[in-house]
Each structure stands twice: as structure tokens, then as C-alpha cells.
Amino acid sequence: MAENVDVVIIGAGLMGAAAAWATSRRGREVVVVEQFGTRHSNGSSHGSARIVRRAYGDGLYVGLTGRAFELWGELEQQSGRTLLRMLGGLDFGTNRHVPTVAALLHEHGVEHEVLPADEAAARWPGMRFEGEVIFHPQAGAVDTQSAVDAFLAMAETCGAVVRTGLAAASIETHADHAIVTLGDGSQLRAATVVVAAGAWVGPLAGHLVPLPPLRVTQQQIFHFPRLDQAAPPWPSVIHEGRRPIYHLAGGRDGGPGDDRKIGEHDGGGSTTAATRSGEIDPGSRARVIEYVRDWLPGLDPTPRAEATCLYTETPTEDFILDRVGPLVISSPCSGHGAKFAPLIGELTADLVTGTGAGTVPDRFRLASHATAAPASVSL
């Protein structure tokens, strides 16, 4: 006999945890099921550092970042935890259209300045630049693991139940409910099931809803120590040159002291959630070391820590957020979703409760993905 609940959320990463808080604080009975623990490193939400920023080459996302920052502030205040480290953000590179990014920041009232490369290098010793550089203060990093902890703790204070070590084996949909069968054979019957399972979204829900093609890739990240540990911390950086590179203050992941977390955006090979190797690609390591030697003379070019994570990418790099019958699909993915987590939680709760009509951007809906051209987002 299936256990009856109101809302089941599959996945306790950033998006599932955020949805749990947003939905439970609206008075809904929420059960979160997570196949691993809440501090696992098998998906996309682990670690202590992800970039948060306002700068995009796409007005939709610039606007959404503003509301996301408001909600991050609310989470910090209510949970009593400091989650954001606001060090500012830098954008530059031959493929980063600086005038467009600057115009969009201006349009949305975001404080920023445009600097020549030599002035930027003088302001932030140890980094090199090319062309014009945009700096905006409303950027930095979020401690992702602490954010997951905060979302879940706040959800539990609102009555949510978090069950770990239980995989969702299958989902069966009906006109007014869905049944989730768990790995131990037990079942949950719910009016709404939110699938926020990251790289597991396709295997769980691809046969139930018309998902766009999802490409799962294993990404590599590397930590390099600062040579001058007494120097002020650097802002986060988006460098779109020959290859798109991001780097930011590394948080706890790289060990003690100030270091930089560096990765190639979309520099990974195709895999699946079940078959990822977890092994570092030596080609990516070599390219990132070369990048450090060329562009970051203020770092020791020998990485002191390295890890892998997963991207789940749509062809457009837009997020997926929609409801089909009793299922809500939440896949804010493509390597740039972390900064939006509390907003995605609220939008997911809108879909669960049927409130806030029109709050989910049309581009995130499944119908838009079915007709959109590839690579529409200018990150």
C-alpha cells in the first residue's frame, strides 16, 4: 500500500532543497527523497564555491539574478548562516561581448564599470586581461553545501521530511496523482512529484514528459594556491577567450589558505550519472595549467586539489522548469544554475501550488525547448 503524501521532491541537491523550503513554507506537506546522503559528491551541488553574479549577455538572466539575490538574502537572514562571499565579478575576453553585457547591466540598474585591460591588471595584481573588462560588485561565490544544508534545515522547520539513502526507482503518473516507487520497494502516492534529480532527470522522467535532448558531461575543476597569501582576495572571473574559463575564490575545497577554483565551462566529456568515471581528464588538467601560466601569474601553476562534477545541459543552455500533469520537472542546469537556486525553488513552488501564474519564464517551458534553436543563452 502506497503512503499518501502531498508533495514528493526527488533529489536533495540545490534545486530540490530550495524547492523543499519554498513549498513547505507555503503549508504543503513535503517529503524529499535522496538516493545518497545530503552531503554527497555524485552530482552537481557539492563543494563550497559556485559563482554568483549579475553579469550575463542575456537580459532574461540579468533580471532573474536580481530576484535570486533578494532570496539569498532572505535565506541567510532566516537561517542565520552566511552563504554568500561578495568579492565582485570580472568579465572579459575576445568572445565576451563587453558592450552588450555592460548595456544590460545598465538597463537593469546594476552598478558596474568598464576598464581597459592595463587598468584592471593594476587593480588586481597577479591577473592578466585582454580588451575591455567589466567589473560589478554584486558578484562573488555561494557556499553550495552550506546552502543545501540551510534550505533543508529551513524546510524541516516547516514540516518537510527528508529521507536519505532511498533512490526513486520509477515514477508512474495518473490523472490526479503520481506514484514513486523507491529502491526498497516502498511507494509514495502524491498529488505532485517534483523531479529535481540533476543528471538523473532523463532516466527518471524522459519517458513521461517531452524533455529536450539532455547531454550529461563530467567536468573537471582545479585549485591553485595564491603566491601572495596576504593579498586581498580576487573577484570571480568569467573569461571567454579561446576557451571559456571561469575562476573564483575556492572556499574550503582547496584546503587552507587563499586559492582559486578554476574550470573550463563545458570542457567535459559525455557520460551518464550511472557511468561517470570520476577520473580527471589529463587534457583538461594540462589546458588549465597552461591557462594559469598565461593569465594568472599570481598563482602557483601546480594544482593542489582537483575534482569532478556533472553538467546536465540542454541544447539552448536554458533551464527546464514546467509542469505536466502531476509532474514538475526542475532542471536548472547547463552549468550556470547554482546562483538561481532560491528563485528556482520559488518558481517550482508556484508550479506545485498553481499560484503565481506566469512566473516561470516561457523559455524554460517544455514547449519552448521543443522549438528553440541551440545555444541561445549568452552566459
C-alpha positions in Angstrom: 0.0 0.0 0.0 1.4 3.3 -1.0 2.0 6.0 1.6 -0.1 9.1 0.8 1.7 12.5 0.9 1.0 15.9 -0.7 4.3 16.6 -2.5 7.3 14.4 -3.2 10.6 16.0 -4.2 13.1 13.7 -5.8 16.6 15.0 -5.2 18.1 16.9 -2.3 20.7 18.9 -4.3 20.5 22.7 -4.5 17.3 22.8 -6.6 15.4 20.0 -4.7 16.4 21.5 -1.4 15.4 25.0 -2.4 12.1 23.7 -3.7 11.5 21.9 -0.4 11.9 25.1 1.6 9.8 27.2 -0.8 7.0 24.6 -1.0 6.9 23.6 2.7 6.8 27.2 3.9 3.6 27.6 1.8 2.0 25.0 4.1 2.4 21.9 1.8 3.3 18.5 3.2 6.6 17.7 1.6 8.7 14.5 1.5 12.2 14.8 0.0 13.8 11.5 -1.2 17.5 11.4 -1.8 19.3 8.3 -3.1 22.6 9.3 -1.4 23.2 11.5 1.7 22.6 15.2 1.8 26.4 15.8 1.5 27.3 13.6 -1.4 29.6 14.4 -4.3 28.0 12.4 -7.0 26.0 15.1 -8.7 26.3 18.9 -9.3 25.7 20.6 -5.9 28.6 19.6 -3.8 31.5 21.8 -2.7 31.8 25.2 -1.1 32.1 27.6 -4.0 30.0 28.4 -7.0 29.9 31.8 -8.8 27.1 34.2 -8.2 26.8 37.3 -10.4 24.6 39.7 -12.2 26.5 39.9 -15.5 25.1 38.0 -18.5 24.8 38.6 -22.2 21.1 37.8 -21.9 18.6 40.2 -20.4 16.4 37.4 -19.1 19.1 36.1 -16.8 20.3 39.5 -15.7 16.8 40.2 -14.4 16.4 36.8 -12.7 19.7 37.3 -10.8 18.3 40.3 -9.1 15.4 38.4 -7.6 17.7 35.5 -6.8 19.9 37.8 -4.7 16.9 39.0 -2.8 16.0 35.5 -1.9 19.6 34.5 -1.0 19.5 37.4 1.5 16.2 36.1 2.9 17.7 32.6 3.3 20.8 34.0 5.1 18.6 36.1 7.4 16.2 33.4 8.3 18.7 30.5 8.6 21.3 32.6 10.5 24.0 31.4 8.1 26.4 33.4 5.9 26.3 31.8 2.4 27.5 34.4 0.0 31.0 35.8 -0.2 30.7 39.0 -2.3 34.0 39.9 -3.8 32.8 41.3 -7.1 33.0 39.9 -10.6 35.1 40.4 -13.7 34.1 39.6 -17.3 36.3 39.9 -20.3 37.7 38.1 -23.4 37.6 38.2 -27.2 34.3 36.2 -27.1 32.7 38.1 -24.2 30.7 40.9 -25.9 31.5 43.6 -23.3 29.3 46.4 -24.7 26.3 44.1 -24.6 26.9 42.9 -21.1 27.5 46.5 -19.9 24.4 47.7 -21.6 22.3 45.0 -19.9 23.7 45.8 -16.5 22.9 49.4 -17.1 19.4 48.6 -18.2 18.8 46.6 -15.0 20.3 49.3 -12.8 23.3 47.1 -11.8 26.4 49.0 -10.6 29.4 48.4 -12.8 32.4 49.9 -14.6 34.3 49.2 -17.8 38.1 49.2 -17.5 40.9 48.9 -20.0 43.0 45.7 -19.6 46.0 47.5 -18.1 44.0 49.3 -15.5 42.3 46.1 -14.5 45.7 44.4 -14.2 47.0 47.2 -12.0 43.9 47.0 -9.7 44.1 43.2 -9.4 47.8 42.3 -9.4 48.5 38.7 -10.4 45.9 38.6 -13.2 46.3 39.5 -16.9 43.5 40.7 -19.1 42.6 41.3 -22.8 40.4 44.0 -24.2 37.9 45.8 -22.1 37.0 44.4 -18.6 33.7 44.8 -16.8 33.7 44.9 -13.0 30.5 44.7 -11.0 30.4 44.5 -7.2 27.3 42.3 -6.9 29.1 39.1 -7.6 31.2 36.5 -5.8 30.6 33.0 -4.6 28.0 30.9 -2.8 28.9 28.1 -0.4 26.8 25.5 -2.1 27.0 22.7 0.5 26.1 25.2 3.3 23.2 26.4 1.1 21.8 22.9 0.7 22.1 22.5 4.5 20.3 25.7 5.1 17.5 25.0 2.6 16.8 21.6 4.1 17.0 22.8 7.7 14.5 25.6 6.9 12.3 23.1 5.1 12.3 20.8 8.1 11.3 23.6 10.4 8.3 24.0 8.2 7.4 20.3 8.5 9.2 18.8 5.5 10.6 15.3 5.9 14.0 14.4 4.3 14.6 10.7 3.6 18.1 9.8 2.5 19.6 6.6 1.2 16.4 6.0 -0.9 16.6 6.1 -4.6 13.5 6.8 -6.7 13.4 3.7 -8.9 10.4 4.7 -11.0 7.5 7.1 -11.4 4.0 6.2 -12.5 1.7 9.0 -13.5 -2.1 9.2 -13.3 -4.6 11.9 -14.0 -4.5 13.4 -10.5 -1.5 11.8 -8.8 1.8 10.0 -9.3 3.3 7.1 -7.6 7.0 7.0 -6.8 8.5 3.5 -6.2 11.6 3.6 -4.1 14.6 1.4 -4.2 13.4 -0.6 -1.2 10.1 -1.4 -2.9 8.0 1.1 -0.8 5.8 3.6 -2.6 4.8 7.2 -2.2 1.5 8.4 -3.7 1.5 12.2 -4.2 -0.7 14.9 -5.8 2.6 16.4 -7.2 6.0 14.9 -7.8 8.9 17.3 -8.4 11.8 15.7 -10.3 14.9 17.8 -9.3 17.3 15.0 -9.8 20.0 16.6 -11.9 21.7 14.1 -14.2 19.1 11.5 -13.2 16.2 13.6 -14.6 16.3 12.0 -18.0 16.3 8.4 -16.9 13.5 9.1 -14.4 11.2 11.2 -16.4 12.2 11.1 -20.0 9.6 8.6 -20.9 6.8 10.6 -19.1 7.3 14.1 -20.4 8.8 15.5 -23.7 12.2 16.5 -22.4 14.7 18.1 -24.8 17.8 16.2 -25.5 19.9 16.3 -22.3 23.7 15.9 -22.5 25.4 14.9 -19.3 29.1 15.7 -19.1 31.8 15.2 -16.5 33.5 18.5 -15.7 36.9 19.0 -14.1 37.8 21.6 -11.6 41.3 22.5 -10.2 42.5 24.5 -7.2 45.7 26.6 -7.4 47.2 28.4 -4.4 47.8 32.1 -4.4 51.5 33.0 -4.3 50.8 36.0 -2.1 48.5 34.7 0.6 48.4 38.1 2.2 47.0 39.8 -0.9 43.3 40.8 -1.0 41.1 38.1 -2.5 40.3 38.4 -6.2 36.8 38.8 -7.7 35.2 35.9 -9.5 36.1 35.8 -13.2 34.4 34.9 -16.5 37.0 34.8 -19.3 35.6 34.0 -22.7 38.7 33.7 -24.9 39.8 30.8 -27.0 38.1 28.6 -24.4 35.6 29.8 -21.8 37.2 29.7 -18.4 35.8 30.6 -15.0 37.6 31.0 -11.7 36.7 32.1 -8.2 37.8 32.0 -4.6 37.9 28.3 -3.8 36.3 28.2 -0.4 37.1 25.1 1.7 37.5 22.8 -1.2 41.2 23.5 -1.9 42.4 23.3 1.6 43.6 26.0 4.0 44.6 29.5 2.6 43.5 31.5 -0.3 43.3 29.6 -3.6 41.5 29.8 -6.9 39.0 27.2 -8.2 39.4 27.1 -12.0 37.5 25.2 -14.6 36.7 25.1 -18.3 33.0 25.9 -18.9 31.7 22.9 -20.8 35.1 21.3 -21.1 34.0 17.8 -20.1 33.3 14.6 -22.0 29.8 13.0 -22.3 28.8 10.5 -19.7 25.8 9.5 -17.6 25.0 9.7 -14.0 25.5 6.0 -13.6 28.7 5.6 -15.7 30.8 8.7 -14.8 34.4 7.7 -14.1 35.2 10.4 -11.5 38.7 10.4 -13.0 40.3 13.7 -14.0 40.8 14.3 -17.7 44.6 14.9 -18.2 43.9 17.0 -21.2 41.7 19.4 -19.2 44.4 19.5 -16.4 47.1 20.4 -19.0 44.9 23.1 -20.6 44.0 24.7 -17.2 47.7 24.7 -16.1 48.6 26.3 -19.4 45.9 28.9 -18.8 47.2 29.7 -15.3 50.8 30.2 -16.7 49.5 32.5 -19.3 46.8 34.5 -17.5 47.3 34.1 -13.7 51.0 34.7 -12.8 49.8 35.3 -9.2 49.1 31.6 -8.8 51.4 28.6 -8.3 50.7 26.7 -11.5 50.7 23.3 -9.8 47.2 22.4 -8.7 46.9 21.3 -5.1 43.4 19.8 -5.4 41.1 18.6 -8.2 37.7 17.1 -8.5 34.9 16.3 -11.0 31.2 17.2 -11.2 28.4 16.8 -13.6 26.7 19.2 -16.0 23.3 18.4 -17.4 22.9 20.5 -20.5 20.0 21.5 -22.7 20.7 22.4 -26.4 19.9 26.0 -25.7 21.5 26.2 -22.2 18.2 27.5 -20.9 16.8 25.8 -17.8 13.8 23.4 -17.8 11.0 24.2 -15.4 7.5 23.1 -16.2 4.5 21.0 -15.1 2.9 18.2 -17.0 0.0 16.6 -15.1 1.2 15.7 -11.6 4.9 16.0 -12.5 7.0 19.1 -12.1 10.4 19.0 -13.9 13.1 21.2 -12.4 16.3 21.1 -14.2 18.1 24.4 -13.9 21.2 23.1 -15.4 23.8 23.7 -18.2 26.5 24.7 -15.7 25.0 28.1 -14.6 22.1 27.3 -12.4 23.5 27.4 -8.9 23.2 31.2 -8.5 19.5 31.0 -9.1 18.7 28.2 -6.6 16.3 30.1 -4.2 14.5 31.6 -7.1 14.1 28.2 -8.8 12.7 26.9 -5.5 10.0 29.6 -5.5 9.2 29.1 -9.2 8.9 25.3 -8.5 6.6 26.0 -5.6 4.5 28.2 -7.9 4.1 25.2 -10.2 3.3 22.9 -7.3 0.6 25.1 -5.8 -0.8 26.6 -9.1 -0.1 30.1 -7.8 1.9 32.9 -9.4 0.6 32.3 -12.9 3.1 33.3 -15.5 6.0 33.5 -13.1 8.0 30.8 -14.9 9.7 32.3 -18.0 8.4 30.9 -21.2 11.9 29.9 -22.4 12.0 27.4 -19.5 8.8 25.7 -20.6 9.0 22.4 -22.4 7.1 23.7 -25.4 9.8 26.4 -25.9 12.6 23.9 -25.7 10.8 21.8 -28.4 11.1 24.7 -30.9 14.2 26.7 -29.8 17.4 26.9 -31.7 20.5 25.5 -30.0 22.8 27.7 -27.8 20.5 30.7 -27.2 22.0 31.8 -23.9 24.9 34.2 -23.8 26.4 33.4 -20.5 
